[in-house]
């Protein structure tokens, strides 16, 4: 049975102490990267416009391989660099700059974050970023969060590369090697939250992907909300489904100690 949408359960609220957000196709919407503009601009600037069709084709090959642009951006950037950009350092740097210009935030995100923070609910980004090319803090996720001013809400980024402090770029290694897909990252997260007096049922994970954001978190007792505002990836074990982050303002409440 599919989970109820917020409209189906208008009286529903979730009382929580912690809220985690996925990055790709959730906080960050890669809609601007669906078109070949980024590669057109890039290779025109490099003086090699004849390579544009080839690069666009290769990027679409990756899309077919991994299903969504968000998965490519979050977990397989090395393949963009090697397969599409031929490990050309100049092209890679230019690509990294141009993609930041094209990435968007999810609809209603910042208003929702202002509200959640005002309640005193803890906020973290929980990303399936398995690889970082270059120093921590220069990765695509950290750069996006900092460029959009989202460090006002998120101080930490939890990933299989470790927990990254977005203020000083220090890394807590306890999450290294643990992933969202196999669920072990949520096991570590549950233990860390317990140290702060937060049980899984007092925490909610918001994301779009059933296999990494919703189902493994739900199986470990976390509340879950599936975001479908960018793409609906189908049925999951989510407690609720939302199409705009603005709906969180009517759903989330602070659980008293």
N, C-alpha and C positions, 0 to 999 in steps of 0.2 A: 504494500500500500504506500502510495506516495505521501510525503509529509505535507501537512497543511501549509498553505501560504499564509502570510500575515493577514490578508483580507478575510480568509476563512476563519481566523481565530483572533478577532479584533480585541478580545478581552485578555489575550495572552500577554504575560510579561515574564521576564526572566530576572531574577534577583541574583546578581553575581558580584564578585570582588575583583575579577580579572577578565580582560577581554583581549584575545589574540586575533590579529588580522593576517591573512595571507597577503602576499605581495602581487604576483603576476595575475592579471585579469581581475584584480580585486582592488587593492590600493592603487595599483598602476594598471591603466587600461591601454593596451598597445594598439589602439585603433589606427593611429597614424602610421603604423608600420605595416599595415595590410597592403599598402600600395607600393609601387616601385620608386616612389619619389626619393626616398632616402638614398637608394643606390644611384638613381639618376643624378641627383645633386652631387653625390660623392665622386662619381667617376667623371662627371663634367669638370669638377674642381681639380681632379687629378690629371685632366687633359687626356682622358682615355674613354670618351663617350662610346666608342665601338664595343666596349666590354659590358655595357649596361644590360643588354638582353641576356647575356650569359649569367650575370650575377643575379638578376631577377629570377631566372629559371632555377638556379641552384638554391636560392632562398626558399622558393616554393617546394623544391624537393625536400628540404628540411621540414617544412610545414606538413607535408604528406607523411613524413616519417614519424613526427612527434605529435601531430594532431592539432596543436594550437601554437600561435606565436608566443603566448605566455610561457609555455613549457620550454620553448627554444631559448627565450631570453633568460629564464631563471636557472635552467639546469644544463644547457648545452651551448654556452657561448663559445667554448673552444671550437666547436664545429662550425660556427659562423666564421670565426677567424681563419680556420684552416681550409674548410671546404669552399666557402664563398669568397673570402678575402685573400686567400692564398698566403696567409701569415705575413702579409705586407704590413710592417709596423706603421707606416704612414697612413695607409688605408684604415687600419684598425683604430688609430687615434681619431681620425676624421669621422669614422663611423660612430664611435663612442660619443663624440660631441654632437653630431647631427641627430642621433636617436633621442638624446635628451630633449631636443627641441620638439620632437613629435609625440612623446609620451604624455598621456593625460592622467588625471586622477578620476576615480570613480565618482559617479553622480552623487552629490550630497555628502561626500566623505568628510570634508573639513567641518561642516556644521555638526555632523554627528560626533566627530572627535571632540569638538569644543564641549558638547553636551556631556559626553561620557567622562571627560576629564573633570568637568565641574561637579560630577557626582562623587568623585574620588575613587573611581574604578581604575585599577592598574591597566596599562596598555603596553602591549609588545607586538612587534612584527614577528611572525613565525613563517619563515621562508624555506623552500626546498632548494636553496642555493647550494649545490653540491661542489661547485668549483669556483675559485676566485683566481683570476689571472692578474697578477700584480699585487701590490700591498693591500692589506685589509683597509677598508675605508675608501678605496678607489674603485671597488666593484660597482656594478650597475645599480644594485639595490641601495647601497649606502649613498651613492651619488644622487640618486633620484630623491630619496628621503630628505637629504640635506638641501638639495636645490629647491625643493618645494616647501621648505620650512617645516616639514613634518616632525623634525626633532623636538618641536615644541610639545608634541604629544607622545612620541616614541623615543625613548632613550636607549633602547636595546633592540637588537636584531638577532633572533634565535635562528640558527642555521646548522646544517650538518658540518659546516666548517668551524663551528663554535658560536658562542654568544658574543656578539660584537657590541661594544659600547660605542654608540654613535657620537658621543661627545669627545672621547679621547682615543678612539680606535683600538682600545685594549680588547683582548680576546680571552674569554673564559673557555677553556678547552673541554669542559665536561660534556658538551654536545657533539664533539668531533666523532664522525663515523656513524652517528645515529640519524636516521632519515624519517621523514613524515610517512613515506610510502610503506615502510615496514613497521611503522608504529612506534619504534623504539625512541624516537625523539620525544614523543608524547609521554613515554614512560619516565624519561629524565625530567621533562617539564613538570609532570605531576609531583615528583619527588621534590623538586626545587620549590614549587608553589606550597607544598606541605610545610616546608621549613618556614614559610611566611604565614602559616595558619590558614591556607586556602586549599580546600578540598576540590577535586575535579568537578563535582556537581555545583561548585560555586564559581566556576570558570566557564567561559564560552569561547568557542573558536568560530571565526567568521571566514569563509572562503568559498571558492567556486568549484573546486575539484573534489568529487566524491572520494576518489581513491587516495588522496593525500590530505585534504583539509577536513573532511567530514567523517567518513566511516571509521578510520583508525582512532580519531579523537573521541568519537561517540562510543566506541567499544571500550574505551578506558574511563568512561564515566563523565567526560566533558559534555556540557551542553554545546549544541552546534547549530549554526545558521548558514544556510547555503545562499550565496549571493549569485543572482542570475542576471544582473544588470548589463554585463558585457556579453556573456554567453551562458546558455543553459546547458549544462553538461549531463542532464538527465537525473533520474531518481537516485536518491541516496538515503542514508539514515538520519538526515537532518531533522532537528526538532521543528525548525521553521525555514521557510524560503522567502527571500526578499529580492526585489528588483531595483531598489534604491536604498542607499545607506540612510536616507532621511527616515526610513521606517524604524531604524534602531532607536530613535528618540522616543518612540511610543512603546518599545519593547523592553529596553534595558533599564533596570533599577538597581540601586546599590543595596547589596545585602548587608544588613547590620551584623556587627561582630557577635 
